[in-house]
Amino acid sequence: MYHDTIINELIRRGVTYFVISPGSRSTPLTLAVARHPAAHTVIAYDERGGAYHAVGYARATGRPAVLICTSGTAAANYLPAIAEASNDALPLIALTADRPPELHDIGANQTMDQQNLYGSFARQFINLPPQEADLPDSAALEAVTTALDRCLGPLPGPVHINCMFREPFDLAATPDAPAAPPTERVAASVSGPAVDEAALSAALDAMAGAQRGMVVAGYLPSEADRRAVVALADTLGWPVWADIRSGLHNLSPFVSDLCALRERLTRPGAAPASLPDCVIHLGGNVVSKPLVDMMRSRFNGTYVKLPGTTRSVDPTTKCSLSVAGDLALLCAAIAQRGGDRRTSALAVNGVEAFDRLQKRLYEAAQPDARLTEPTIASLLSRDLSDDVGLVIGNSMPVRFCDRFALYPQLPARVAANRGVSGIDGTIATAIGFSAGLDRPVVCVLGDLTFIHDMSSLTQLVTAPHPLLFVVVNNRGGGIFHHLPIAQQSDVFEPFFVTPHTYNFEAIARQFALAYSRAETNGAFIEQLEAALASPAHAVLELTVDQDANMKAYRDIGGQP
């Protein structure tokens, strides 16, 4: 039967990680996975959380997980994570069960149109009719081949295989189910398109005349990309603005570059001569709104993008040229063929800027002082190690970590869902990221983000490594305090901040998690170190007073 063929072929090709949500119509697929000795399975009661688990796994490994669910709204619940995977070029395979054609359009139970359910977010949609429709096994093999080709192609992303099953299901074990481990390993990614020589030549010409060149390192999904960017920056002698997701954020000298560039480029009224005349942007988008605002409103130079396997998008609307191709190959080509270049006039010593910021953070981080978002980020980056992964929630956490988590101890493996930048699915993403990394993970997220994905805590039952959820509780949507709507007092609290009274200790107890709480910097460090030393899953709640928090941003400086 083709459900066995699909699962056997996926596993033979090295795709062995399956996230299954219970359901009846998907019984044939679930049985094929459950009875295969080489399959690794995770059970997710909630399809939305299961799909975000797969997103986290793909972020850690560069390889696809396979989602399996029943028909109807179960499949629709995959959409948010599939949109995230599509926009951040993450491989993922969705196997959705469906009712046979004769049950469609007649009002049959749990039946809806699942054709092209994920629209343009899916790199490929494949519909497999019921086996009884004389569908040969070769069609299932072709579906797997096509899915992997598109899923891991030059622009990786999700694929959708819709499997129609007619009752009664064949529940017998397949007699020739393979007992051997996979014979092939699927690559984490495949080579990007051949380098566009004409575009590369144009980029080299633009860079050759630059006086004030700057490198922007955005989201870099692979270690090869990170090494290539480091080598190119060293060759060019240009300063680097390294995003929190680049894996280079805390490396010397990039952290000093970042502090100096922030001071120079994002202050109001910066003279045109202090701005770059050429920017080469490597990888995906960046978190920093001040950088994007500067590029959009005041930058008038040449802007070259080398997106690699990420989408070539341009929120600044200033991109002069985008060069497609494998990022590591492009970086090597630029380094080898670029000729002699003068060191950028922007390449000033950033040590003083770094020291100034650290002094302000040190003064704010006195042990008895109340916690604020800047000090949370700073202290966290001091206390972590490369033995853990870090997942950062959207809204304020990813912004304040990008701005203030600058110590070398910050792990190189940092993940955040910035494809569509929703707050949903963060807990599940962290659990999948931990599974993919095969190491513990710390997840920093806001209170509303935690509440939004609370049901995904059920996935911790089978998580092999401890996860620590650092919940920044400012009693609602803290990001809105930084936006103009904060001046509209009649609607600000009830419609935007949306304060809540959830008890995070009770939530932790409900899911059998360890719990601790801190209000001061000293207590945070004490509780963080204790939690990191424990083998238990845990919640560490950090209570933040919003008035003190806003004052800290003003005193320390820097728009998040």
N, C-alpha and C positions, 0 to 999 in steps of 0.2 A: 504494500500500500504506500501511496506517495508520502504520507506523513512520516513513515519510517525512513523513506529515502531522503527526505529533506533533512531530518535530524542527523542521520548517519553521515550524510555528505558534509553538513556543516562541521560536525565533529572531526571527520577525516581531514577537513581543511583547516583544523586548528581552532575553530570557534566553539569553545567548550563551556562558556558561561551563560547560564539561562536564568532569567528572572520570570517566574511563573506566578500569575494571579489565578486563584482557583475558579473554575467554571466548568459547566457541563459540555458545551459545544466544542470546547478545545480539548476534550478528553483524548482524542487520538494523538495529538501533539504532546500533551503532558505525559501520556504513557510511554511514548517513544523516548522522551528525555529521561523519565524516571527509571527506565529499564536499561539505560545505556551506562556501562561502567565508567566511561570517561567524562560523563557530563557533570559539571558543577552546578548545583541548583540553589536558588534563593527564592523563598516564598514571600510574596508581597500581597497582602490582603487588598491593598488599595492600588489600582492600576496607575494612578498619577504618581504616587510615591515609587512604585516599581520602575516606572520609566525614568524618573530622575536618578534612581539607583544606577541604572544603565548609563546615564549621562556621566555620573561620577566615575564609574568604572572606565569609561572611554577616556575621560580626562587623565586618568592615571596611567593607562596602558597604551592608548592610541589604537586599541582593538575594539571591535564591536561586541557588546552583549546582545543576547537574543531575548526579546520580550514575547511572552505567550499569554494570550487572554481569550476569553470567550466573546461571543457576539454582542452587538448592541452598544450601549453607552460605555461598556468596559473599554472598547477600542477607542472611543472618543476621549476617554480620560488620558490617553497617551499624548494628545495633541500639544499641551504646553511644553513637555519635555522634548518632543520631536521638533517643535519650533526652535527651542534652545539649541538642540544638537545641529539643526540645519544652519542656523545663523552663526554658530561657532565652529562649523566644519568638524563635527564629531561623528564617528561611525556608529551606527546602531541599526539593528534589524528587528522590525516588528512583524511577528507572525500572529495575525488576528484570525480567529475562527469566525465562520459566517454560516448562515442558514443556506440551504440549497435554493436555486432559482425559483422553484415552484412555491416557496414560502414568502417570496418578496411581493410587495405591492398588494397583499390581500389582508393585511392587518394581523399577521401571525405574531405570536409572542416573541419578544426580545429580538426583533428583526428590524433592521434599518439599512439604508443604502450605505454600504461601506466602500464603494468604488471611489478610488482617489480621495479617500477620507481626509488625508493630510495635505492635499493640494500641492502647491509648489514647494512645501517644506520637505517633501520626500524626493530624493534623487531619482527614485524609480518606484513605480507601482506595478505589481504583478498580481493578477487574479487567477487562482487555480480552481476550476470547477470541481464538482464532486468526482471522486475516482470512478464512479459507475458510468460516467460519461465518456468511457473509453479513453481516459487520459493516460498516456503511457508514462512510465517512471522517468523516461528521458525528459519529459516536460518539467518534472520536479528538479532533476539535476541541472537543467538549463536555468531554472529559476534561481537556484543557489549560486550558480556561476555568475549570472547577471547581477544578482544582489551584491555579491562580494566585489565584483568589478566596479559597480557604481558606489558602493558604500566606502570603498577604499581607493577611489580614483583620485585624479588630480585635485578635485575639490571634495573631500570626504563628507559624508553626511548620512542621514537615515534613509533606509529603504523599507518598503511596506509590501509584504506578501500576504494576500488575503486568501485564506483557505476555506473553501466551502465543504461542509461535511453533511452527509445525509444519514439519518438514523435508520436502523440500529448501528451502533459503532462496533467494530471488531475489537474486542477486548483481549483477545488471545495474544500471548507473547510471540513476537516474531522469532521463529526458530533459528534463523541465521543472523540474529543481531550480533554485531561484532563485539568481541571481548577485548580486543587489542586497543592500546592507546592510539591517539591520532597519528597518522603517518606523515602529515604535513603540518606546518605551522603557518598560519596566515600572517602576513607582514603587518606590522603596526600601521604602516602607511605605504603607499607606493610612490614612485617618483612622480614629481609634478611634470607639467608639460615641458617640452623642449624650450630652451631659453629663446626668447624673442630677440634676435640679434639686432634688429633695427631699433627696437625700444631700448635695449641695453646700451647701444652706441649713443642714443640721444641722452640717456641718463648720465653716461660718462662725460659727455660734452657739458651738460648742465653743472655737474659737480666740479669740473675742471676749473671753472672761473669763480668758484665760490670763495668769498673772503671770510664769511662767518657761518660755516657749515655746522650742522647739528644732526645727530642721529637720534631718532625716536625708536625705542625698542618696545613694541606693543606685546600682545599675547604671543608667546613662542611655545608651541605645543610640544616640541621635541628637544631632546638634549643636543642633537646634531644642529638644530637651528640656533640654540643658545651658544654653542661653541663657535659657530660661524659668525654670529653677530659680535662676540667678544673679539675675535681675530680681526674682523673688518674695522671695528672701532679703533683697535690698536694701530692698524695700518694707516687709517685716515688721520688720526690725531684729532678727531672731532669729539666734543663732549657728548655724553649719552643721557637722554631722558629715559630712564628705565621704569616701565610700568610695574606695578605690584605683581602682575601675572607673567612678567617676562622671565622670571627666574634669575634676573640680574639685579634686582632692585636694591639689594643690600651689599653688593660686591664693591670692593674698593677697586678703582676710584669712582665707580659709577654713583655711589651714594653721595659723594662730595659734589660730583657734577650736578646731580639732581638738586641738591640744596642751593647751589649757586645759580642754576638755571631758573629755579622757581623764584628766587629773589629778583633776578634780572628781568625775566620775561613776563611775569604775571603782575607786576606792580602797575597801578594805574599811571598813565602818562609816560611810560617808558619810551625813550627816544627811538626813532626808527633805526639809528645806528647801533643800538644795543640789541636789536632783534636779528634773528638769523636771516641770511639771504638765500640759504639752501637747506632744506630739510630732507633727509632720506629716512623714510619710515619703514621699518622692518617688522613684519608680522602683522598681528591683528590690531584692533582698536585699543585705545588707552582709557583708563578710568578718569583721569584728571579733566574736570570741566574747565578750570582756568586755562590749561594748555589749549584745549579745543577752542575756547572763546578767543584767546589771543590769536590763534591761527586763522580763525574765521574773520575777525574784525580788524586786525592790525598787520598781519603777515602779508607781504607782497612779493616774496621771493619765489624760488622754484621748489616745488614740493613733489618728490618722487616717492612712490609707494612700491615696495616689494612685498606683497602679501604672503608669498609662499603658499601653504595649503589653506590659509584662511581666506575669507571672502574679501574681495577688493571693494571696500566701501569707503566713503569719504564724508564724514559728518562735518568737516570744515568747509567743504565745497571749494577747496583751493588746490586740489591735486592737479599737477601739471602733466604727470605721466605715471602710469602704472605698468610695471614690468612683471609679466607672468613667468613662472618657472620655479624650480626647486630652490628654496631660499638659500641653502648651504652652497649650491652651485653658483647662484647669482652673487653671493657675497665673495666667494673665491674669485669669480671672474672680475668683479670690480677691483678687488685688491691687486690682482695680477696685471690688469690691463689699464688701470687708471693713471699710470705714470706718476710723476712727482707731484705732490700736493703740499701746499703750505699748511702748517697747523692752523686750525680755525682760530680767529680772533675771539671767539666765545670760549675758548679753552683756557679760562682763567683758573687759578687755584681755588678750588671749592672748599678747602679745609676750613677756612675761616667761617664760611657760611654754615657749614655743618656744625662747627663748634658753637656758633651763636644759637642755632636752633636747639642743640642738645643742652646748652646752659639753661635756656628757657624751660625746656621740658624737665630738666633736673629740679629746677626750683619749684615747678608745679607738682612734682611727684614726691614731695615729702611724705614720709610714712603716715602721718596723722591727717593729711589733707584728704578732702573728699575726692573720689574718683571722677574723672572726666574722660571724654572720648580720646583726646590727645594723649593723656597719660596711660590710658588702657593700651593703646597701640604701642606706645614707646616701651612700657614695661613688658608687654607680651613679647615683643621682638628681642628683648634682653634675655628672656627666660626660656625660650624654646630652643630646640636643637634640631639638627638635620635628621635625627632619628624619627621625627614625626612629620606628618603632612599637615598643611594648614588649609582649611576651607573658610572662606569669608563670605558672609551674607551680603546681599545687596542693600540698597538704601544707604544709610550712613556708615556701617562697618567697613565696606570696601573702600569708601572714600577716606575715612580717617586712618585706616591702615596704609593706604597708598601715600598719605601725606606724612604720617608720623612714625610708622613702623620701620625704622631705619637702622637698627642694630644688626651686626653681622650674624647674630644667632638666628635671624629669621630663616625658616626653612626655604630651601630652593624650590620645593614642590608646593606651590601655592595655587589653589583653584578658586574660581568665583564664576558664577553663571552670568557672564556679561554678553551672551549672544543676544538675548532679548531683555536681560536685566530685571527679571521678575523676582519677587521675594518668595515665590512658591518653590517647594521641592528642595530646600536647602539642607534639611536634615537627611533626607534620602540621598542627596548628592554626596554628602560627607561620608555616609556609610558605604556607598559604592566606591568612592575615592579611596577609602581605607582598604577595602577589599582588593582593589586594583594595585595599590602601592604595596600591599602586604605589610602594613605597619600601622601604628596608632595614628589617630588624627585628632587635631584640635579644631573645632568649628566655632568661629566667632560670629554671632548673629544677633539681630535685634529682637526685642520681645515680640513684636507682631509677626516677624518672620518665623520665630519659634512656634508661636500659636498656630500659624497658617499651616504648618507641616507636622503638627504634633502626632498625627496618626502614624507617621513613618517611624516613630520610635519603636514600633513593633518589630521592625527589621533587625533591631539590636540583638534579638534572641539568638541569632546564628552568626552575628558578626565576630570574626576571629580575633580582632584586636580591640583594645579599649578606645572608646571615643569620649572626648570631653567637649561638652557644649557650653561655651562661655556666652551667657545670655545677658546682653546689655539692656537693662530694664530702665527705660526712661518714661514708662507709663504711656506709651503710644508712639506715634510717628514723629520721631525727633527731627527728621530731615526737613519737615515743614517749617521749623523754627528758622531755617536758613533761607526761606523763600518769601517773596513779597506777600503771600497770603497771610503771613503771620501778623500783618498789620490790620487785618479784618477781624476784629475781636468778636463780632457777633456770630461768625461761622467757624472761626479757627479751631477751637477746642472740639466741638461736637462732630464736625464734618471732616476734619483733616487730621488732627492729633489723635482723635478717637481713643481717649483714655480708657483703661480697662482695670479690672480688679482680680485678674487671674493670679492664683497662688502657685508659683513655680515649684515650691517644695512639695506641695500636694501632687502636682503633675509628675515630678520625679518619683515620688513614692508609688504612684499608680503604675508606673512602668518599671519598678524595682531598680531605680537608678540611685546612685549615691548623690547627695546634695550638699552644697555649701553656699555661703552667701558672703559678700564683702561690700562695704561702703567706702573704705579708705584704701589708699595705695598700698599701705603696709599689709593690710588684711588680704588684699588681692594677691600679692606675691606669695604670702604664706599659704593661702588656699590653693593657688595655682600649682605651687611646687608639690603640695600634698597630693593633689589630684593627678599630676603627671607621674608621680611615683606609685600610684595605685593601679592594680590590674582591672579595676571596676569601671564600667561606663558611668559617667557622672554629668551632673548639671552644676555649673558654677554661676550663680546669679550675681550680677554686678548692678547695684542700684545707683543711678545717676540723677543728680538734681539738675534740672534743665537750666535754671538761672546760673548756677555755678559753671555748668558746661559751656554756655554761651560766653561767659566771661573768660573762660580759659582759651577759647578760640581767639578772642580779641587780644588777650595778653600774649599768647604764644605766637599768634600771627598765622595767616594762611587760610584762604577759603578752602573748605574741604572738597 
